[in-house]
């Protein structure tokens, strides 16, 4: 594992984490970020229009605006990814994926209050001719293909070329608009690895991603003064807090299913130079992302609200220089610097097809530039008080963030039709918002290895997510202090593996996005304070040469302890106290159970596998209204896979989400005179077969 930016075994790493290798990802059909939830049930994801919200241990990013940052640090081979939309179709031909739970502020920096997600692509191998190809077909006319080939160029250079195609028909019948929630992705990666001399290792990769599919499908219902479930708050706000619509998650009419298109180009690389006393490393990447979409919003016929001319273009670059040395089991250290820059160019407007003869824009926003720059210096060291037994770890990082933008905001354009006002034309209100923030984050821990297979650890760590601004003003950074104790163990001649961790979080200034005024768009508020604590266990049992079982049990208790906010009701915007509510995407109980049994067939084998995950109820917004409550549910995956001798060929039949449970992925009430409740849903039951050949 590289969770600590050095090679360690997962059972020797004092971090609550999960890791999955490339074979596991292929067998589970993981091709994008959402697919990881099938393997990591405590990774909570929801999709709002084009954006993905991610939460771990009740900590997540609820703000998806252009100046907001994620609460989970995402890296692909060390390239820092700040926008989850950039992970579409990026998960292919991988060596492994690591999910680190808890703040990782020292080594991974800003925006790691929830944790870190490390995606490690398969690297070219010297002197090896190899590869694989996987093809699959399933219901919804689903077609997948993934392949890679590794070729040596002499003794010191190798190249690897990999590609992915995935498409499926829509999961939702949205006639007359068509099929919603379609999928269509293509990706290609070419990489080269070289060891020109013994002390130098070089890696360079280029990647292209093309996604062209329908926009995420949203069901909507109009709320009026006569709707059931309305409640008048003490402030006077009339809100649908007890409103609970009924709907068919598989079929509802839409006038238009819209579209989502993105093209991405990325280059990333790494260089490692052995200096005897230490290793000097450079890790960097550049990514160009172009997104265009048309997103219907009201969720019923006729179309009333639609995001037209929705364009998000961004260029990002990240660079890290690190010097690491020492001897494992005695004293090790690392220090370095980090630089990140993001430039966005955005255009977006809320279009009203029914307003005027040709339709009208209620508003239109241009962001000719939204620039973010982050600089950091960090260091971390581990000293063994008792060689290979008792160690102390300390780390510190200083981060400086700057954000600058130009906002051009146009008001109501009566009878304008679907053509927005030209950027720079008369009528815009132009502002130049900016926000600067900086923070020192740190960690301190003690690890005790009582025996080869028993690790105890305790640590305190801090996390920081940079501040930002919206149309009205700026908002502060959010910070988190985490206390955690844990243990990783193997027993009974390594046939039983049991890991447990307990944590307590003090969380301040959480950034929460709320739509209060359609004329200026969404606002981001700081939520004061919250308290989060929990216990997590992971157990693996090797019951025999042919039987293996896995059990995960997580308990989470999360509450806002101080959250004076605001709410947009049917009759205007009013203050609201959300103290005592549960943060979004924070189920109290998460359970996962897996079982594999192997049947020998000649020199080959047949493996029957089952994996079931349970989540207790949770809410999708901090308001905790009834319509945003996802009731407890279970999803089960089953597969039967035959592998020929030597594992050169395999064929698998599978069913995913056997229960056909489509949990709420998004639920939000837009007041302010629009008064529409919108919802989106997870994927339905899918089934099919796939075959893999390796050479």
C-alpha positions as CSV (number, residue, x, y, z in Angstrom):
1,X,0.0,0.0,0.0
2,X,1.0,3.6,-0.5
3,X,-1.4,5.2,2.0
4,X,1.5,6.8,3.8
5,X,3.3,7.7,0.5
6,X,5.6,4.8,1.1
7,X,5.2,1.0,0.5
8,X,3.6,-0.8,3.5
9,X,1.3,-3.7,4.0
10,X,-2.3,-2.9,4.7
11,X,-2.1,-4.7,8.0
12,X,1.0,-2.7,8.9
13,X,-0.5,0.7,8.1
14,X,-2.1,2.5,11.1
15,X,-5.0,3.9,9.0
16,X,-8.5,2.7,8.7
17,X,-8.6,1.9,5.0
18,X,-9.8,-0.4,2.3
19,X,-7.9,-1.5,-0.8
20,X,-9.1,-3.4,-3.9
21,X,-6.9,-4.8,-6.7
22,X,-7.5,-4.7,-10.4
23,X,-9.1,-8.1,-10.5
24,X,-11.6,-7.3,-7.8
25,X,-12.6,-4.1,-9.6
26,X,-13.1,-5.9,-12.9
27,X,-15.1,-8.7,-11.4
28,X,-17.4,-6.2,-9.6
29,X,-17.9,-4.2,-12.7
30,X,-16.4,-1.0,-11.3
31,X,-15.8,1.5,-14.1
32,X,-16.4,4.8,-12.3
33,X,-16.5,6.3,-8.9
34,X,-20.1,5.3,-8.2
35,X,-19.2,1.6,-8.8
36,X,-16.9,1.7,-5.8
37,X,-19.8,1.7,-3.4
38,X,-20.4,-2.0,-4.4
39,X,-17.1,-2.8,-2.7
40,X,-16.9,-0.1,0.0
41,X,-20.3,0.2,1.6
42,X,-19.1,2.9,3.9
43,X,-18.3,5.2,1.0
44,X,-21.5,7.2,0.5
45,X,-22.1,8.8,-2.9
46,X,-25.1,10.7,-4.3
47,X,-25.5,12.4,-7.6
48,X,-27.0,15.9,-7.9
49,X,-27.6,16.8,-11.6
50,X,-24.0,16.6,-12.9
51,X,-22.2,16.5,-9.6
52,X,-21.3,13.8,-7.2
53,X,-21.4,14.3,-3.4
54,X,-19.1,12.0,-1.4
55,X,-19.2,11.3,2.3
56,X,-17.2,9.1,4.7
57,X,-18.0,8.9,8.4
58,X,-20.6,11.6,8.1
59,X,-18.1,14.0,6.6
60,X,-18.6,15.1,3.0
61,X,-18.8,17.9,0.5
62,X,-22.4,19.3,0.2
63,X,-21.3,22.3,-1.9
64,X,-20.8,21.6,-5.6
65,X,-20.4,25.1,-6.8
66,X,-17.4,26.2,-8.9
67,X,-15.4,27.5,-5.9
68,X,-16.2,24.6,-3.6
69,X,-13.7,21.8,-3.0
70,X,-14.3,18.2,-2.2
71,X,-13.9,16.9,1.3
72,X,-12.3,13.7,0.0
73,X,-8.9,14.1,-1.6
74,X,-8.8,12.2,-4.9
75,X,-5.6,11.2,-6.6
76,X,-4.9,9.2,-9.8
77,X,-1.2,8.2,-9.7
78,X,-0.6,11.3,-7.6
79,X,-2.4,13.7,-9.9
80,X,-4.8,15.7,-7.7
81,X,-8.4,15.6,-8.9
82,X,-10.5,18.4,-7.5
83,X,-13.8,17.8,-9.4
84,X,-15.6,14.4,-9.0
85,X,-17.0,14.9,-12.5
86,X,-13.4,14.3,-13.8
87,X,-13.5,10.7,-12.6
88,X,-16.1,9.6,-15.2
89,X,-14.7,6.4,-16.9
90,X,-11.3,6.9,-15.2
91,X,-11.4,3.7,-13.3
92,X,-10.0,1.1,-15.7
93,X,-6.8,-1.1,-16.0
94,X,-5.9,-0.4,-12.4
95,X,-3.4,-1.9,-10.0
96,X,-5.5,-1.0,-7.0
97,X,-7.7,1.5,-5.3
98,X,-7.1,2.7,-1.8
99,X,-9.8,4.4,0.4
100,X,-8.4,6.1,3.5
101,X,-11.0,7.0,6.2
102,X,-10.4,10.0,8.4
103,X,-8.5,13.3,7.8
104,X,-5.2,13.0,5.9
105,X,-4.2,16.6,6.2
106,X,-0.4,16.2,6.6
107,X,0.4,14.0,3.6
108,X,-2.6,14.7,1.3
109,X,-3.2,18.3,2.3
110,X,-6.3,20.5,1.9
111,X,-9.7,19.0,1.3
112,X,-9.0,15.7,3.0
113,X,-11.3,16.2,6.0
114,X,-13.2,13.0,5.0
115,X,-10.2,11.0,3.8
116,X,-8.4,10.2,0.6
117,X,-9.1,8.1,-2.4
118,X,-6.0,6.9,-4.2
119,X,-6.4,5.4,-7.7
120,X,-3.2,3.6,-8.9
121,X,-3.1,2.6,-12.6
122,X,-1.4,-0.6,-13.7
123,X,2.1,0.3,-14.7
124,X,4.2,-1.0,-17.6
125,X,6.4,-4.0,-16.6
126,X,10.0,-4.3,-17.8
127,X,10.7,-7.4,-19.8
128,X,7.2,-8.7,-19.9
129,X,4.8,-9.3,-22.7
130,X,1.3,-9.5,-21.2
131,X,-2.2,-8.2,-21.3
132,X,-5.8,-9.0,-20.9
133,X,-9.2,-8.4,-22.5
134,X,-12.6,-8.4,-20.8
135,X,-16.0,-8.2,-22.6
136,X,-19.4,-8.3,-21.1
137,X,-23.1,-8.0,-21.9
138,X,-26.1,-7.5,-19.7
139,X,-29.7,-6.3,-19.4
140,X,-30.4,-2.7,-20.5
141,X,-28.4,-3.7,-23.6
142,X,-25.3,-3.1,-21.5
143,X,-22.0,-3.6,-23.3
144,X,-18.6,-3.4,-21.7
145,X,-15.1,-3.9,-23.0
146,X,-11.7,-3.4,-21.3
147,X,-8.3,-4.4,-22.5
148,X,-4.6,-3.7,-21.9
149,X,-1.3,-4.8,-23.5
150,X,2.2,-4.5,-22.0
151,X,5.2,-4.5,-24.3
152,X,8.9,-4.2,-23.4
153,X,11.2,-2.0,-25.5
154,X,14.5,-3.5,-24.6
155,X,15.6,-4.2,-21.1
156,X,15.0,-0.7,-19.6
157,X,11.8,0.5,-21.1
158,X,8.2,-0.8,-21.3
159,X,4.9,0.6,-22.6
160,X,1.3,-0.2,-21.7
161,X,-1.8,0.7,-23.7
162,X,-5.3,0.3,-22.1
163,X,-8.8,1.2,-23.1
164,X,-12.4,1.0,-21.9
165,X,-15.8,1.2,-23.5
166,X,-19.1,1.0,-21.6
167,X,-22.6,1.8,-22.6
168,X,-26.1,0.9,-21.6
169,X,-29.7,1.9,-22.3
170,X,-31.6,4.1,-19.9
171,X,-32.5,2.8,-16.5
172,X,-35.6,4.9,-16.3
173,X,-38.6,5.2,-18.7
174,X,-39.1,9.0,-19.1
175,X,-41.4,8.9,-22.1
176,X,-42.2,11.1,-23.9
177,X,-38.7,12.5,-23.3
178,X,-37.1,9.1,-23.8
179,X,-34.9,6.8,-21.7
180,X,-33.2,8.5,-18.8
181,X,-30.0,7.6,-17.0
182,X,-28.2,6.1,-20.1
183,X,-24.5,5.5,-20.0
184,X,-21.9,5.8,-22.7
185,X,-18.1,6.1,-22.0
186,X,-14.9,5.6,-23.8
187,X,-11.4,6.0,-22.4
188,X,-7.8,5.3,-23.5
189,X,-4.5,5.4,-21.6
190,X,-1.0,5.1,-22.9
191,X,1.9,4.9,-20.5
192,X,5.7,4.4,-20.5
193,X,8.0,3.3,-17.7
194,X,11.8,3.4,-17.9
195,X,14.8,2.7,-15.7
196,X,17.6,4.4,-17.8
197,X,20.1,3.6,-15.0
198,X,19.9,1.9,-11.6
199,X,19.1,5.0,-9.5
200,X,16.4,6.6,-11.7
201,X,12.8,5.4,-12.4
202,X,10.5,7.3,-14.8
203,X,6.8,7.0,-15.5
204,X,4.7,9.0,-17.9
205,X,1.0,8.5,-18.9
206,X,-1.5,10.2,-21.2
207,X,-5.2,9.7,-20.9
208,X,-8.3,10.5,-22.9
209,X,-11.9,10.2,-21.7
210,X,-15.1,10.8,-23.7
211,X,-18.6,10.6,-22.1
212,X,-21.8,11.2,-24.1
213,X,-25.0,10.2,-22.4
214,X,-28.3,11.5,-21.1
215,X,-28.3,13.9,-18.1
216,X,-29.1,12.3,-14.7
217,X,-32.9,11.8,-14.6
218,X,-34.8,13.7,-12.0
219,X,-38.4,13.1,-10.7
220,X,-40.1,16.3,-9.6
221,X,-43.3,17.3,-7.9
222,X,-44.8,20.8,-7.6
223,X,-45.5,21.8,-4.0
224,X,-48.4,24.3,-3.4
225,X,-50.2,25.8,-0.4
226,X,-52.6,22.9,-0.5
227,X,-50.1,20.1,-0.6
228,X,-50.1,17.7,2.4
229,X,-47.3,17.7,4.9
230,X,-46.7,21.5,5.0
231,X,-45.5,22.9,8.4
232,X,-45.2,26.5,9.6
233,X,-42.0,27.0,11.5
234,X,-41.7,29.4,14.5
235,X,-39.9,31.8,12.1
236,X,-43.0,31.9,9.9
237,X,-41.5,29.9,7.1
238,X,-43.9,27.5,5.4
239,X,-41.9,24.3,4.5
240,X,-42.8,20.8,3.2
241,X,-41.0,19.1,6.1
242,X,-43.6,16.4,6.4
243,X,-44.3,16.1,2.7
244,X,-43.8,12.6,1.3
245,X,-44.6,12.1,-2.4
246,X,-45.2,8.7,-4.0
247,X,-43.5,7.8,-7.2
248,X,-42.5,5.0,-9.5
249,X,-38.7,5.1,-9.5
250,X,-38.5,3.2,-12.8
251,X,-40.9,5.3,-14.8
252,X,-42.1,8.9,-14.8
253,X,-42.8,11.2,-17.7
254,X,-40.3,13.9,-18.7
255,X,-40.5,16.3,-21.7
256,X,-36.7,16.0,-22.2
257,X,-34.0,13.8,-20.8
258,X,-31.2,16.3,-21.6
259,X,-27.6,15.3,-22.2
260,X,-24.2,15.2,-20.5
261,X,-21.0,15.3,-22.5
262,X,-17.4,15.6,-21.3
263,X,-14.0,15.2,-23.0
264,X,-10.9,15.0,-20.8
265,X,-7.3,15.0,-21.7
266,X,-4.7,14.3,-19.0
267,X,-0.9,13.9,-18.7
268,X,0.8,12.7,-15.5
269,X,4.2,11.5,-14.5
270,X,6.6,10.5,-11.8
271,X,10.3,10.5,-11.4
272,X,12.2,8.8,-8.5
273,X,16.0,9.4,-8.1
274,X,17.9,7.4,-5.5
275,X,20.4,9.6,-3.7
276,X,21.7,6.9,-1.3
277,X,20.7,8.8,1.8
278,X,17.1,9.5,0.5
279,X,14.9,9.2,-2.6
280,X,13.9,12.4,-4.4
281,X,10.5,12.2,-6.1
282,X,8.5,14.4,-8.4
283,X,4.8,13.6,-9.1
284,X,2.8,15.9,-11.3
285,X,-0.2,16.0,-13.7
286,X,-2.1,18.2,-16.0
287,X,-5.8,17.8,-16.9
288,X,-8.1,19.6,-19.3
289,X,-11.9,18.9,-18.8
290,X,-14.6,20.2,-21.1
291,X,-18.2,19.6,-19.9
292,X,-21.5,20.6,-21.7
293,X,-25.0,19.6,-20.7
294,X,-28.7,20.3,-20.8
295,X,-30.2,19.4,-17.4
296,X,-34.0,19.3,-17.1
297,X,-34.8,20.3,-13.5
298,X,-38.5,20.4,-12.7
299,X,-38.9,16.6,-13.3
300,X,-42.4,16.4,-14.8
301,X,-44.3,17.3,-18.0
302,X,-44.3,20.0,-19.2
303,X,-40.8,21.2,-18.9
304,X,-40.7,24.4,-16.7
305,X,-37.1,24.7,-15.6
306,X,-34.0,23.6,-17.5
307,X,-30.3,24.4,-17.2
308,X,-29.5,25.4,-20.8
309,X,-26.0,26.2,-22.2
310,X,-24.5,24.5,-19.2
311,X,-20.8,24.6,-19.8
312,X,-17.9,23.9,-17.4
313,X,-14.3,24.0,-18.8
314,X,-11.4,23.6,-16.4
315,X,-7.6,23.2,-16.6
316,X,-5.8,21.8,-13.6
317,X,-2.2,21.1,-12.8
318,X,-0.6,19.7,-9.6
319,X,3.1,19.2,-8.7
320,X,4.7,17.6,-5.7
321,X,8.4,17.3,-4.8
322,X,9.2,14.9,-2.0
323,X,12.4,13.8,-0.3
324,X,12.1,10.6,1.7
325,X,14.7,8.6,3.6
326,X,15.6,6.6,6.7
327,X,15.3,2.9,7.6
328,X,12.0,1.1,8.2
329,X,11.9,-0.1,11.8
330,X,14.3,2.5,13.1
331,X,13.6,6.0,11.7
332,X,12.0,7.2,8.5
333,X,11.1,10.7,7.3
334,X,9.8,12.6,4.3
335,X,9.4,16.3,3.5
336,X,8.2,18.2,0.4
337,X,6.3,20.9,-1.3
338,X,3.0,20.9,-3.3
339,X,1.6,23.3,-5.9
340,X,-1.9,23.2,-7.4
341,X,-3.6,25.5,-9.9
342,X,-7.1,25.3,-11.3
343,X,-8.7,27.6,-13.9
344,X,-12.4,27.3,-14.8
345,X,-14.5,29.0,-17.5
346,X,-18.3,28.5,-16.8
347,X,-21.6,29.5,-18.4
348,X,-24.9,28.4,-17.0
349,X,-28.5,29.6,-17.0
350,X,-31.9,28.6,-15.7
351,X,-34.3,28.5,-18.8
352,X,-38.1,28.7,-18.6
353,X,-39.5,27.1,-21.7
354,X,-43.1,28.3,-20.9
355,X,-42.2,32.0,-20.3
356,X,-43.1,34.0,-23.4
357,X,-43.6,32.8,-26.9
358,X,-40.0,31.5,-27.2
359,X,-39.1,30.8,-23.6
360,X,-37.0,33.0,-21.3
361,X,-33.9,32.8,-19.1
362,X,-34.7,33.5,-15.5
363,X,-31.0,34.1,-15.0
364,X,-27.7,33.5,-16.7
365,X,-24.3,33.3,-15.1
366,X,-20.9,33.7,-16.8
367,X,-17.7,33.0,-15.0
368,X,-14.9,33.9,-17.5
369,X,-12.4,32.8,-14.9
370,X,-12.5,31.1,-11.6
371,X,-8.9,30.6,-10.5
372,X,-7.7,28.6,-7.5
373,X,-4.1,28.3,-6.4
374,X,-2.8,26.2,-3.5
375,X,0.7,26.0,-2.1
376,X,1.9,23.7,0.7
377,X,5.0,22.5,2.5
378,X,4.9,19.3,4.6
379,X,6.9,16.9,6.6
380,X,6.4,13.7,8.5
381,X,8.6,11.3,10.5
382,X,8.3,8.0,12.4
383,X,10.8,7.1,15.1
384,X,10.9,3.6,16.6
385,X,11.4,3.8,20.4
386,X,11.7,0.0,20.3
387,X,12.9,-1.3,17.0
388,X,10.1,-2.8,14.9
389,X,7.8,-2.6,17.9
390,X,6.9,0.8,19.4
391,X,7.0,3.9,17.2
392,X,6.0,7.6,17.4
393,X,4.8,9.5,14.3
394,X,4.4,13.2,13.9
395,X,3.6,15.3,10.8
396,X,2.9,18.9,9.9
397,X,1.7,20.8,6.8
398,X,1.2,24.4,6.0
399,X,-1.3,25.2,3.2
400,X,-2.0,28.6,1.6
401,X,-5.0,28.9,-0.7
402,X,-6.1,31.8,-3.0
403,X,-9.2,32.0,-5.1
404,X,-10.1,34.7,-7.6
405,X,-13.0,35.0,-10.1
406,X,-15.0,37.3,-12.3
407,X,-18.8,36.9,-12.0
408,X,-21.1,38.2,-14.8
409,X,-24.7,37.8,-13.7
410,X,-27.6,38.5,-16.0
411,X,-31.2,38.9,-14.8
412,X,-34.5,37.9,-16.4
413,X,-34.3,37.8,-20.2
414,X,-38.0,37.9,-21.3
415,X,-38.8,36.0,-24.5
416,X,-35.1,35.5,-25.2
417,X,-35.5,31.9,-26.4
418,X,-32.8,29.4,-25.7
419,X,-30.0,31.7,-26.8
420,X,-28.4,33.3,-23.8
421,X,-27.1,36.9,-23.6
422,X,-23.6,37.2,-25.0
423,X,-20.9,37.5,-22.4
424,X,-19.9,41.1,-22.1
425,X,-23.2,42.4,-23.4
426,X,-25.1,45.1,-21.5
427,X,-27.2,44.2,-18.5
428,X,-24.7,42.2,-16.5
429,X,-23.8,42.8,-12.9
430,X,-20.1,42.1,-12.7
431,X,-18.2,41.4,-9.5
432,X,-14.7,40.2,-8.7
433,X,-14.9,38.0,-5.6
434,X,-11.8,36.7,-3.9
435,X,-11.0,34.6,-0.9
436,X,-7.7,33.8,0.8
437,X,-7.2,31.2,3.5
438,X,-4.3,29.3,5.1
439,X,-4.0,26.6,7.7
440,X,-1.5,24.4,9.6
441,X,-2.6,20.8,9.8
442,X,-0.8,18.2,11.8
443,X,-1.0,14.6,13.1
444,X,0.6,12.8,16.0
445,X,0.4,9.0,16.7
446,X,1.8,6.1,18.5
447,X,1.9,2.5,17.1
448,X,2.6,-0.6,19.0
449,X,3.2,-3.9,17.3
450,X,2.9,-6.5,20.0
451,X,3.6,-9.3,17.6
452,X,4.1,-9.9,13.8
453,X,0.3,-9.9,13.3
454,X,-1.0,-7.5,15.9
455,X,-0.9,-3.8,15.6
456,X,-2.3,-1.2,18.0
457,X,-2.4,2.5,17.1
458,X,-3.7,5.8,18.5
459,X,-3.6,9.2,16.8
460,X,-4.8,12.7,16.6
461,X,-5.1,14.3,13.2
462,X,-6.5,17.5,11.7
463,X,-8.1,18.3,8.4
464,X,-8.9,21.5,6.5
465,X,-11.0,22.4,3.5
466,X,-10.5,25.8,1.9
467,X,-13.0,28.6,2.0
468,X,-14.7,30.1,-1.0
469,X,-17.3,32.6,-2.2
470,X,-20.6,32.8,-4.0
471,X,-22.7,35.5,-5.5
472,X,-23.4,37.2,-2.2
473,X,-20.2,36.8,-0.2
474,X,-17.5,34.5,1.0
475,X,-17.5,31.6,3.5
476,X,-14.9,30.3,5.9
477,X,-12.8,27.2,5.6
478,X,-14.0,24.2,7.5
479,X,-11.7,22.3,10.0
480,X,-11.8,19.0,11.7
481,X,-9.9,17.4,14.6
482,X,-10.1,13.6,14.8
483,X,-9.2,11.3,17.6
484,X,-8.8,7.6,16.7
485,X,-7.7,4.4,18.2
486,X,-7.5,1.1,16.3
487,X,-6.1,-2.4,16.0
488,X,-5.2,-4.6,13.1
489,X,-4.8,-8.4,13.8
490,X,-4.4,-11.8,12.3
491,X,-5.2,-14.9,14.4
492,X,-5.4,-18.7,14.1
493,X,-2.4,-19.1,11.8
494,X,-3.6,-16.1,9.8
495,X,-7.0,-17.6,9.0
496,X,-8.8,-14.9,10.8
497,X,-8.3,-11.2,10.2
498,X,-9.9,-8.7,12.5
499,X,-9.5,-4.9,12.3
500,X,-11.3,-2.4,14.5
501,X,-11.2,1.4,14.9
502,X,-13.0,3.9,17.1
503,X,-13.1,7.7,16.3
504,X,-14.3,11.0,17.6
505,X,-14.5,14.1,15.5
506,X,-14.8,17.8,16.4
507,X,-16.0,19.5,13.2
508,X,-16.4,23.3,12.7
509,X,-17.6,25.6,10.0
510,X,-19.0,22.8,7.7
511,X,-19.8,24.2,4.3
512,X,-23.4,23.5,3.3
513,X,-25.0,24.7,0.0
514,X,-28.6,26.0,0.1
515,X,-30.6,27.6,-2.8
516,X,-32.3,30.6,-1.2
517,X,-32.7,33.0,-4.1
518,X,-33.1,32.0,-7.8
519,X,-31.8,35.4,-8.9
520,X,-28.4,34.8,-7.5
521,X,-28.2,31.0,-7.4
522,X,-27.1,28.8,-4.5
523,X,-25.6,30.1,-1.3
524,X,-23.0,28.3,0.8
525,X,-23.3,28.6,4.6
526,X,-20.9,27.6,7.4
527,X,-22.7,25.2,9.6
528,X,-21.1,26.0,13.0
529,X,-20.2,22.8,14.7
530,X,-20.9,19.1,14.7
531,X,-19.9,16.0,16.7
532,X,-19.3,12.7,15.1
533,X,-18.2,9.4,16.7
534,X,-18.2,5.8,15.6
535,X,-16.9,2.3,15.6
536,X,-15.8,0.3,12.6
537,X,-14.9,-3.4,12.3
538,X,-13.7,-5.5,9.4
539,X,-13.3,-9.3,9.7
540,X,-12.2,-11.9,7.2
541,X,-12.4,-15.7,7.9
542,X,-10.6,-18.4,5.9
543,X,-12.9,-21.2,6.8
544,X,-11.2,-23.8,4.6
545,X,-9.2,-24.1,1.4
546,X,-12.5,-23.5,-0.4
547,X,-14.4,-21.1,1.8
548,X,-13.8,-17.5,2.7
549,X,-16.2,-15.1,4.5
550,X,-16.1,-11.3,5.2
551,X,-18.0,-9.2,7.7
552,X,-18.1,-5.4,8.1
553,X,-20.0,-3.6,10.9
554,X,-19.9,0.2,11.2
555,X,-21.8,2.3,13.8
556,X,-21.9,6.1,13.3
557,X,-23.4,8.8,15.5
558,X,-23.3,12.2,13.9
559,X,-25.1,15.4,15.0
560,X,-25.0,19.1,14.3
561,X,-24.3,20.8,17.6
562,X,-24.5,24.4,16.4
563,X,-26.1,25.2,13.1
564,X,-28.0,28.5,12.7
565,X,-29.0,28.4,9.0
566,X,-31.6,29.6,6.5
567,X,-34.4,28.0,4.6
568,X,-36.3,28.9,1.4
569,X,-39.9,28.2,2.0
570,X,-43.1,28.6,0.0
571,X,-43.4,32.1,1.4
572,X,-39.8,33.4,1.4
573,X,-36.5,33.0,3.1
574,X,-36.4,32.6,6.9
575,X,-33.8,31.6,9.5
576,X,-33.8,28.1,10.8
577,X,-32.0,26.3,13.6
578,X,-30.7,22.9,12.4
579,X,-28.9,22.1,15.7
580,X,-29.6,18.5,16.6
581,X,-30.1,17.3,13.0
582,X,-28.1,14.6,11.3
583,X,-25.5,15.5,8.6
584,X,-26.3,14.2,5.1
585,X,-25.3,10.7,4.1
586,X,-24.6,9.5,7.6
587,X,-26.4,6.1,8.2
588,X,-26.0,4.9,11.8
589,X,-25.4,1.3,10.9
590,X,-23.7,-0.1,7.8
591,X,-23.2,-3.9,7.5
592,X,-21.6,-5.9,4.7
593,X,-21.4,-9.7,4.5
594,X,-19.5,-11.6,1.8
595,X,-19.0,-15.3,1.2
596,X,-17.0,-17.2,-1.5
597,X,-17.0,-20.9,-2.1
598,X,-14.7,-22.6,-4.6
599,X,-15.6,-25.8,-6.4
600,X,-12.7,-27.6,-8.1
601,X,-13.4,-28.6,-11.7
602,X,-10.5,-30.6,-13.0
603,X,-7.5,-28.3,-13.0
604,X,-9.9,-25.3,-13.1
605,X,-12.3,-23.9,-10.5
606,X,-15.8,-22.5,-10.1
607,X,-16.2,-19.8,-7.5
608,X,-19.6,-18.8,-6.2
609,X,-19.7,-15.5,-4.5
610,X,-22.3,-13.4,-2.6
611,X,-21.9,-9.9,-1.2
612,X,-24.7,-8.1,0.7
613,X,-24.6,-4.6,2.2
614,X,-27.1,-3.0,4.6
615,X,-27.5,0.7,5.4
616,X,-29.9,2.1,8.0
617,X,-31.9,5.2,7.2
618,X,-30.2,8.5,6.5
619,X,-31.0,11.9,5.1
620,X,-29.9,13.7,2.0
621,X,-29.9,17.3,3.3
622,X,-29.2,18.9,6.7
623,X,-32.9,19.8,7.0
624,X,-33.8,16.2,7.7
625,X,-37.2,16.5,6.1
626,X,-39.3,13.4,5.5
627,X,-39.1,13.4,1.7
628,X,-35.3,13.4,2.0
629,X,-35.2,10.4,4.3
630,X,-33.8,7.2,2.6
631,X,-35.3,4.3,4.5
632,X,-33.0,1.4,5.5
633,X,-32.3,-1.0,2.6
634,X,-30.2,-4.0,1.5
635,X,-28.5,-4.6,-1.8
636,X,-27.0,-8.0,-2.7
637,X,-24.6,-9.0,-5.5
638,X,-24.2,-12.6,-6.6
639,X,-21.7,-14.1,-9.1
640,X,-20.6,-17.5,-10.4
641,X,-17.2,-17.5,-12.1
642,X,-15.4,-20.4,-13.9
643,X,-11.6,-20.0,-14.2
644,X,-9.6,-22.3,-16.5
645,X,-6.2,-23.7,-15.3
646,X,-3.7,-21.1,-14.8
647,X,-6.4,-18.4,-14.6
648,X,-5.7,-17.5,-18.2
649,X,-9.4,-17.5,-19.1
650,X,-12.5,-16.9,-17.0
651,X,-16.2,-16.4,-17.6
652,X,-18.6,-15.0,-15.0
653,X,-22.4,-14.7,-14.7
654,X,-23.5,-12.0,-12.2
655,X,-26.5,-10.2,-10.8
656,X,-26.0,-6.9,-9.0
657,X,-28.6,-5.3,-6.6
658,X,-30.7,-8.5,-6.5
659,X,-33.4,-6.7,-4.5
660,X,-33.7,-4.0,-7.3
661,X,-33.5,-1.4,-4.6
662,X,-33.0,2.1,-6.1
663,X,-32.1,4.3,-3.1
664,X,-32.6,8.1,-3.2
665,X,-29.5,9.7,-4.7
666,X,-30.7,13.2,-4.4
667,X,-33.7,15.0,-2.8
668,X,-34.0,18.7,-2.5
669,X,-36.8,21.3,-2.2
670,X,-36.3,24.5,-4.2
671,X,-38.5,27.2,-2.7
672,X,-38.4,30.8,-3.6
673,X,-41.5,30.7,-5.8
674,X,-40.3,27.7,-7.8
675,X,-41.5,25.3,-5.1
676,X,-40.4,22.0,-6.7
677,X,-39.2,18.9,-4.9
678,X,-36.7,17.0,-7.0
679,X,-35.4,13.4,-6.6
680,X,-33.0,11.1,-8.3
681,X,-32.4,7.4,-7.7
682,X,-29.7,4.8,-7.8
683,X,-29.2,2.1,-10.4
684,X,-31.7,-0.8,-10.6
685,X,-31.0,-4.5,-10.7
686,X,-28.5,-5.4,-13.4
687,X,-27.4,-8.8,-14.6
688,X,-25.3,-10.3,-17.3
689,X,-22.1,-12.2,-18.2
690,X,-18.5,-11.2,-18.8
691,X,-15.4,-13.1,-20.0
692,X,-11.7,-12.3,-19.4
693,X,-8.7,-13.7,-21.2
694,X,-5.1,-13.0,-20.0
695,X,-1.9,-13.5,-21.8
